[in-house]
Amino acid sequence: MKKEIFMIWCAITMGKSCLTSKDLKTDACCTTERPHPILQEALNLVPAEIKAKYYGCGSPLPFGIEGLHVLDLGSGSGRDCYVSAKLVGPSGSVTGVDFTDEQLATANSHVAEYMTTLKYPTTNLRFVKGYIELLGEAGIAKSSIDLVISKLCR
């Protein structure tokens, strides 16, 4: 299964550059409904490149997560992580885990700018390379996460 997922991501990322969601050949995993106003407000702050390279299914984000430590499995370009970073506030944290260098490069490329936009005193958002079934190897400590989210399609 890991090989199949990797092959799909290779097709999407076409070498070293990620395509945008407009380049996908299907809308089977695309959101058609408008997000809740609270999520839309947070989404409006997310850098354009991050939103353009979002390939997820809907929104896995609950409300009332201020101060929590959130883990996004298969974070991709990080759109849900960026939104979560706003929702958890400066006292919470968000970690995205993905296994593709290209997606991680995109996700990491706007973190500092986004923290300035949010006016948080410290960064509460990070992305790490790893496999979701081997979180310890990715540096995720046991009992360090309050909420796990994911929007991986089956």
N, C-alpha and C positions, 0 to 999 in steps of 0.2 A: 504494500500500500504506500509506503514512504516513497518508493521509486516512482509510482504513478503520480503522486502529488508533486514530486520534484519535477517530473516531466511536464506537468501542466504549468507549473510556475516558470519553467524554462521557456515554454511556448509563449507565455504572457510577457515575460520580461525580455525576450528576444536578445539574449546576450547580456549586455551590461546596462541597458536602459529600460526602465519600466514604461509600459504603455499607459494610456489613460483609460478610465472606465468606458469611454466612448468607443474604444477600439475592440471591446469584447464582442464576440460573435453571437452572443445570446443575452437575453434579458432575464433569464431564469433566476439569476441571483441578484437582481436589482430591485431597489426599493422604489415603489411608485407612490406611496402615501407620504404626505407631508408630516415631518416629525412634530411632536408636542412642542408648544412654544418655548418651554424651558430648554429643551434639547436644541431647538432651532437657534435660540439666542447664543448658546454655547458653540454650535456648529458655525455660526456666522464669523466667529473669531478664528477659526481654524485656517491656516494658510492654504491658499488656492491649490498649490501643487499636491498637498496632502489629500485634499478632497477629490482632486482629479484622478488620483491613483488609488481610489477606494474600490475594492472588488467584493465587498461583503454583502450579507443578506440581512436587510433590515437593521434594526438597532437593538443590541442586547443590553442597553443601559437602563438601569432602574433609577428611580428618584430616591432622595434621602440618603446619599452616600457620603456626605460631608465628613471628612476626617478619616475615611477608610483607606486601606491599602488594597489597591485593585491590581489584578493580574489579567492581562488580555492574551489569550492563547491564539497564536497565529495572527499577530497584530498587523502584518502587512505594512502598508504605508503609515499606519498609526492613527487613522482618523478617529476611531473610537477611543483611543488613548488620549488624544488631544482633548476631546470633549470630556472625557472622564477627569482629566487633570483640572478642568474648570469646575466640574461638579464636586470633586472631593475637597477643593479649596486648598489653601496653603498648608493646612495641617495634615492633609492626606498625601498619598503618593500613588503613582501609576507606573506599572512596569509592563512593557510589551515584549513578548517573546516571538521571534520569527527565525526561520532557518536560512533565509535568503539574504545575501549581502546587499543586493540591489535595493530590496525593500527596506532593509535596516538603514542604508545610506539615505534614502529618501526620508524615512521617519526621523532620523537624527538631524537632518539638515536644517530644521526650523525650530528646534527645541528652545534655544536661547532667545530667539525672536519672540516666540510664543510666551515665554515666561515674562518678557518685558511687556507684552500686550496685557497679560493678566495682572501685572504689577505685584507679583509674588516675590517675597524677599529671598527665597531660595528655589531651586529647581525641584519640582515634585514629579517629574516625568523622565523616564529613561527607557531605553530599548536595549535588549540583550539578544545575542545570537544563541539559539538552542532549539532543541526538539521538545515539543509539548509533553511527550511521554518521559523526558529526562530532565525535569526542571532543576533538580539538584545540580546537575552538570552545567546548567545555565546560570548558576549562582543564586537560585531562588531558595532561600532557607525555609525549612519546615516551620509551619505555624507563623509565618511572616505575612500572610495574605488574609484579608478579611472577605474579599469578594473576587470570584473568578468569572470573567466574561469571555465570550467567543462568538463569532459570527461565521464560523466555518460551515460551508455547505456540504451536504452529504451527496 
